[in-house]
């Protein structure tokens, strides 16, 4: 639960929101990169889940 929800919200969500408030700008310079990070969160969670379920380590 920590890796799937809490860490992305704390790092990505609050970071993007508070950075805009701190700088006083309506949007960040790279909105597509910001959206890409949000879209890549789902495949990253799927890979992490498969790694936990599979139980095979590196080496």
C-alpha positions as CSV (number, residue, x, y, z in Angstrom):
1,X,0.0,0.0,0.0
2,X,2.9,2.4,0.7
3,X,4.5,1.9,-2.7
4,X,1.2,1.9,-4.6
5,X,-0.5,5.0,-3.1
6,X,1.4,6.9,-0.5
7,X,4.8,7.4,-2.1
8,X,3.4,8.5,-5.5
9,X,0.9,10.9,-3.9
10,X,3.6,12.4,-1.6
11,X,6.3,12.8,-4.2
12,X,4.3,13.4,-7.4
13,X,0.9,14.8,-6.3
14,X,1.9,17.2,-3.6
15,X,5.2,18.0,-5.4
16,X,3.4,19.2,-8.6
17,X,0.7,21.0,-6.7
18,X,2.9,22.8,-4.2
19,X,5.6,23.7,-6.7
20,X,3.0,25.5,-8.8
21,X,1.8,27.4,-5.7
22,X,5.4,28.3,-4.6
23,X,6.4,29.6,-8.0
24,X,3.0,31.3,-8.7
25,X,2.6,29.8,-12.2
26,X,-0.7,28.3,-13.6
27,X,1.0,25.2,-15.1
28,X,4.4,23.6,-15.2
29,X,6.7,23.9,-18.2
30,X,6.5,20.3,-19.3
31,X,2.8,19.2,-18.9
32,X,3.3,16.2,-21.2
33,X,6.1,14.9,-19.0
34,X,4.0,15.4,-16.0
35,X,1.1,13.5,-17.6
36,X,3.6,10.7,-18.7
37,X,4.7,10.3,-15.1
38,X,1.0,9.8,-14.1
39,X,0.4,7.3,-16.9
40,X,3.5,5.3,-16.1
41,X,2.4,4.8,-12.5
42,X,0.0,2.0,-13.4
43,X,2.5,-0.2,-15.3
44,X,5.0,0.4,-12.5
45,X,2.5,-0.9,-10.0
46,X,1.7,-3.9,-12.1
47,X,5.4,-4.8,-12.5
48,X,5.9,-4.4,-8.7
49,X,2.9,-6.7,-8.1
50,X,4.2,-9.3,-10.4
51,X,7.6,-9.2,-8.8
52,X,6.1,-9.7,-5.3
53,X,3.8,-12.5,-6.5
54,X,6.5,-14.3,-8.6
55,X,9.0,-14.5,-5.8
56,X,11.9,-14.8,-8.1
57,X,14.8,-12.6,-7.2
58,X,17.7,-11.3,-9.3
59,X,20.4,-14.0,-9.7
